[in-house]
Amino acid sequence: MTRRSRGREVALQLLYQREQNTKIDRAALESFTNERLKDEPIRKFCLFLLDGVVANLPAIDVQIAAAAENWRIARMPTVDRNILRIGAFELLFMKDTPAAVAFDEAIELARRYGTVDSSAFVNGVLDRLRRESEPKKDETA
């Protein structure tokens, strides 16, 4: 597992914690991160993912809901929902992360933490989100 992969894994755990305990404070999240990630740049990356997802949550959830046919965000398993949020954040807001990396990382998290069907679900939703968020090419050009 790469160091950034480990950062994504802890970011998923933080998002899960935050969803299960909406009153958890920032200090507890940072303490959790510091216990699990010893490398400062990876801690910063992990918290950047957390903060980015949280700051853009309404926009991310709208995009995921549009890409996930017949699935409401609230009905998705918590782990899958938060993996999708991290993947969507990287695809939509982190232009320095290649789409293939965002996909691979999200799929790997789904394999490790989700159900048997999670990796295919995450792949399908992120692929559709990517296709729908790409600028449309002018067909007359």
DOVEX-889834 format. One record per residue (C-alpha): residue in three letters; x, y, z. Coordinates in steps of 0.001 Angstrom, whole numbers, plus 500000, padded with zeros to 6 digits. Layout:
<nodes>
   rest     east    north       up
    ALA        X        Y        Z
...
</nodes>
This chain:
<nodes>
   rest     east    north       up
    MET   500000   500000   500000
    THR   501393   503386   499033
    ARG   501569   506165   501569
    ARG   498835   508177   499834
    SER   496698   505027   499739
    ARG   497087   504799   503488
    GLY   496050   508465   503734
    ARG   492902   507710   501744
    GLU   492169   504735   503963
    VAL   492345   506878   507110
    ALA   490268   509608   505404
    LEU   487594   506953   504778
    GLN   487713   506000   508456
    LEU   487369   509667   509438
    LEU   484372   510185   507155
    TYR   482788   507035   508551
    GLN   483392   508224   512129
    ARG   482001   511646   511307
    GLU   478869   510117   509835
    GLN   478297   507812   512796
    ASN   478983   510538   515363
    THR   477988   513934   513981
    LYS   479139   515673   517163
    ILE   482738   514439   516947
    ASP   485090   517384   517201
    ARG   488024   518255   514996
    ALA   490556   517517   517748
    ALA   489340   513913   517996
    LEU   489605   513473   514226
    GLU   493115   514915   514200
    SER   494128   512727   517144
    PHE   492819   509655   515312
    THR   494822   510700   512243
    ASN   498001   511339   514236
    GLU   497782   507902   515844
    ARG   497516   506157   512479
    LEU   499718   508237   510204
    LYS   503235   509078   511339
    ASP   504320   510866   508156
    GLU   503350   514566   508249
    PRO   502735   514990   504485
    ILE   500387   511983   504496
    ARG   498533   513327   507548
    LYS   498078   516616   505701
    PHE   496873   514786   502598
    CYS   494410   512743   504666
    LEU   492994   515828   506390
    PHE   492905   517661   503044
    LEU   490708   514854   501668
    LEU   488467   514980   504736
    ASP   488133   518758   504629
    GLY   487614   518793   500862
    VAL   484854   516204   500997
    VAL   483131   517928   503913
    ALA   483397   521404   502340
    ASN   481996   520163   499024
    LEU   479605   517537   500379
    PRO   476363   518942   498902
    ALA   477872   519267   495410
    ILE   479561   515862   495641
    ASP   476378   514141   496787
    VAL   474359   515725   493959
    GLN   476904   514450   491426
    ILE   476990   510960   492958
    ALA   473184   510778   493095
    ALA   472949   511762   489435
    ALA   475516   509115   488466
    ALA   474036   506350   490630
    GLU   470848   505444   488834
    ASN   468120   504172   491138
    TRP   470229   504764   494265
    ARG   469583   507504   496782
    ILE   472654   508610   498732
    ALA   470987   507781   502062
    ARG   470265   504202   500921
    MET   473871   503437   499959
    PRO   475965   501500   502459
    THR   477935   503976   504588
    VAL   481306   502639   503479
    ASP   480412   502747   499774
    ARG   478935   506229   500097
    ASN   482104   507598   501691
    ILE   484419   505840   499242
    LEU   482401   507422   496446
    ARG   482703   510811   498129
    ILE   486495   510554   498286
    GLY   486684   509344   494682
    ALA   484311   512056   493492
    PHE   486262   514731   495344
    GLU   489476   513596   493688
    LEU   487851   513410   490231
    LEU   486003   516711   490434
    PHE   488199   518940   492583
    MET   491763   517586   492515
    LYS   492945   518186   488990
    ASP   496451   516926   489876
    THR   495106   513423   490599
    PRO   494740   511399   487388
    ALA   491287   509861   486952
    ALA   492833   506383   486736
    VAL   494442   506856   490147
    ALA   491201   508087   491725
    PHE   489390   505057   490263
    ASP   492005   502514   491319
    GLU   492243   503872   494835
    ALA   488458   503968   495314
    ILE   488039   500451   493934
    GLU   490774   499127   496211
    LEU   489121   500744   499256
    ALA   485823   499170   498200
    ARG   487480   495745   497942
    ARG   489052   496081   501373
    TYR   486169   497632   503301
    GLY   482983   497078   501328
    THR   480884   494113   500368
    VAL   481508   491669   497533
    ASP   479606   494002   495172
    SER   481114   497284   496393
    SER   484053   497502   494006
    ALA   481846   497060   490914
    PHE   479314   499555   492281
    VAL   481996   502156   493054
    ASN   483615   501641   489646
    GLY   480307   502047   487820
    VAL   479222   505171   489670
    LEU   482615   506883   489390
    ASP   482877   506026   485699
    ARG   479483   507551   484992
    LEU   480293   510590   487151
    ARG   483544   511087   485233
    ARG   481817   510802   481858
    GLU   479037   513196   482851
    SER   481397   515767   484347
    GLU   483740   515903   481343
    PRO   483309   518909   479095
    LYS   481291   517977   476028
    LYS   483244   518111   472768
    ASP   481755   520342   470108
    GLU   480641   517927   467420
    THR   480853   520610   464702
    ALA   484557   521267   465265
</nodes>
